Amino acid sequence: MNTRRIEAVGAKSSGADSMNADSMNEVRLRAARKRLADSRDQEDAIDGLREIVGAFLGSEEMGLFTVDRRTASFRVFWSFGIDLENYDLQKALGDTGHQRVMRGECHINLSGRDHTGKGLAQAFVPIIVAKQTIAIVAILRLLPQKTAFDRSDFELFNLLSNEAGPLLFGRDIASAARSDGPEMRA
């Protein structure tokens, strides 16, 4: 089991209380970037993704879905905390969200509902390689202490979009779309 954890890289010895919000945000970004960059292999990169989403974005329900452009579908690559039998990525994205993530833009939906009717915040972060969306990170239901995504979260979304692809899928990026998970129409 992986014992590495995200560390606050570059935190000043004077403590977090004296740092302003921009400095704290920069620390979060550097820690997330370092955690991803230090990944030994795909499994470790996925653990890093889970740690970043849990510690910095405030959710323990997430999934990584690959995009298969040939069949216009999504495939579950990995998930944590999502009831996949009752989760439909295409429905959660909607037409607008689908178009946005395929263009390489994050899509946030604060009005979504789960299968029980409970409200949930959702963020859909495209994983981009060579200017093309190859996967989507779906981040669902925020922890009770986090009420919304803020500006610093969008900077983390940008980091994941632009830097996580090669670490999550290795050199053979094309294999990302050939997952064995359940297929969902794109």
C-alpha positions in Angstrom: 0.0 0.0 0.0 1.2 3.4 -0.8 2.3 5.4 2.2 3.2 8.7 0.5 1.0 11.6 1.3 0.6 15.1 0.0 3.0 17.4 1.9 2.8 21.2 2.1 5.8 21.9 -0.1 7.4 25.3 0.5 5.4 26.2 3.6 7.1 29.0 5.6 8.2 28.2 9.1 6.1 31.1 10.4 3.0 28.9 10.0 -0.1 28.9 7.8 -1.8 31.6 9.9 0.5 34.3 8.6 0.2 33.3 4.9 -2.3 35.0 2.8 -4.8 33.1 0.6 -2.6 33.4 -2.6 0.4 32.0 -0.8 -1.7 29.1 0.5 -3.0 28.5 -2.9 0.5 28.4 -4.4 1.5 25.9 -1.7 -1.5 23.7 -2.6 -0.6 23.9 -6.3 3.1 23.0 -5.7 2.1 20.2 -3.4 -0.3 18.7 -5.9 2.1 19.1 -8.8 4.9 17.5 -6.8 2.6 14.6 -5.7 1.7 13.9 -9.3 5.3 14.3 -10.6 6.7 12.0 -8.0 4.3 9.1 -9.0 6.2 5.9 -9.6 3.7 4.3 -11.8 0.0 4.5 -12.9 -1.3 3.1 -9.6 0.6 5.7 -7.7 -0.6 8.5 -10.0 -4.2 7.4 -9.4 -3.5 7.4 -5.6 -2.1 10.9 -6.0 -5.2 12.0 -7.9 -7.4 10.6 -5.1 -5.3 12.4 -2.5 -5.5 15.7 -4.4 -9.2 15.5 -4.8 -9.8 14.4 -1.2 -7.4 16.8 0.5 -7.6 19.9 -1.7 -10.9 19.7 -3.5 -13.0 18.3 -0.7 -14.5 15.2 -2.1 -14.2 11.5 -1.6 -16.4 10.5 -4.5 -14.7 10.6 -7.9 -14.2 8.7 -11.0 -11.9 8.7 -14.0 -13.6 8.0 -17.3 -11.7 7.5 -20.6 -13.1 8.9 -23.8 -13.3 6.7 -26.8 -13.8 9.0 -29.8 -14.3 6.1 -32.2 -17.4 4.8 -30.4 -18.4 8.2 -28.9 -18.5 6.6 -25.4 -17.0 6.9 -22.0 -15.5 4.0 -20.1 -14.9 3.7 -16.4 -11.2 3.5 -15.9 -11.2 3.9 -12.1 -13.6 5.1 -9.4 -13.8 5.7 -5.7 -17.0 6.1 -3.8 -19.3 6.3 -6.8 -22.2 3.8 -7.1 -21.6 3.0 -10.8 -24.8 1.0 -11.1 -26.7 4.3 -10.5 -24.4 6.8 -12.0 -24.7 7.9 -15.6 -21.8 10.2 -16.6 -23.5 11.4 -19.8 -26.7 12.3 -17.9 -24.7 14.1 -15.2 -22.7 16.1 -17.8 -25.7 17.0 -19.9 -25.3 18.3 -23.5 -23.6 21.5 -22.4 -21.2 19.8 -20.0 -20.3 17.2 -22.6 -19.5 19.9 -25.2 -17.4 21.8 -22.7 -15.3 18.9 -21.5 -14.7 17.7 -25.0 -13.4 21.3 -25.8 -11.0 20.9 -22.9 -13.0 23.1 -20.4 -14.0 22.2 -16.9 -17.7 21.9 -16.3 -19.2 22.6 -12.8 -22.8 21.6 -12.0 -24.1 22.8 -8.6 -27.7 21.7 -9.3 -27.2 18.0 -9.8 -29.1 15.3 -7.8 -28.0 11.8 -7.1 -30.4 8.8 -7.5 -31.8 9.4 -4.0 -32.7 13.0 -4.9 -30.0 14.5 -2.7 -28.2 17.5 -4.1 -24.6 17.2 -5.1 -21.9 19.5 -6.5 -20.2 18.0 -9.4 -17.0 19.0 -11.3 -16.0 17.4 -14.5 -12.3 18.0 -15.3 -11.0 17.0 -18.7 -7.7 15.3 -18.9 -6.0 16.8 -21.9 -3.1 15.4 -24.0 -2.0 17.0 -27.3 -4.9 19.4 -27.1 -7.4 16.6 -27.0 -9.6 15.4 -24.1 -8.7 11.8 -23.4 -10.4 11.3 -20.1 -12.7 13.1 -17.6 -12.3 13.2 -13.8 -15.8 13.4 -12.3 -15.7 14.9 -8.8 -19.0 14.4 -6.9 -20.6 15.5 -3.6 -18.4 17.8 -1.6 -17.5 17.0 2.0 -19.9 18.7 4.5 -17.3 21.3 5.5 -16.8 22.5 1.9 -19.7 24.4 0.5 -18.6 25.2 -3.0 -15.6 25.2 -5.4 -13.6 28.4 -5.2 -11.0 30.2 -7.4 -8.1 28.1 -6.1 -10.0 24.9 -6.9 -10.2 26.0 -10.6 -6.4 26.4 -10.6 -6.1 22.7 -9.3 -8.6 21.7 -12.1 -6.3 23.3 -14.6 -3.3 21.5 -13.2 -5.0 18.2 -13.4 -6.3 18.9 -16.9 -2.9 19.8 -18.3 -0.4 17.7 -16.3 -2.1 14.5 -15.1 -2.7 12.7 -18.5 0.8 11.3 -19.1 1.2 10.3 -15.4 -2.2 8.6 -15.3 -1.9 6.8 -18.7 1.8 6.6 -19.3 3.4 6.8 -22.7 0.7 4.8 -24.4 -2.0 7.5 -24.2 -4.1 5.7 -26.8 -4.6 2.8 -24.2 -6.7 5.2 -22.1 -9.6 4.8 -24.4 -9.4 1.0 -24.3 -10.4 0.4 -20.7 -12.3 -2.7 -19.7 -14.8 -0.8 -17.6 -18.5 -0.4 -18.4 -19.2 1.7 -21.4 -21.3 4.9 -21.3 -22.4 6.6 -24.5 -20.7 9.9 -25.1 
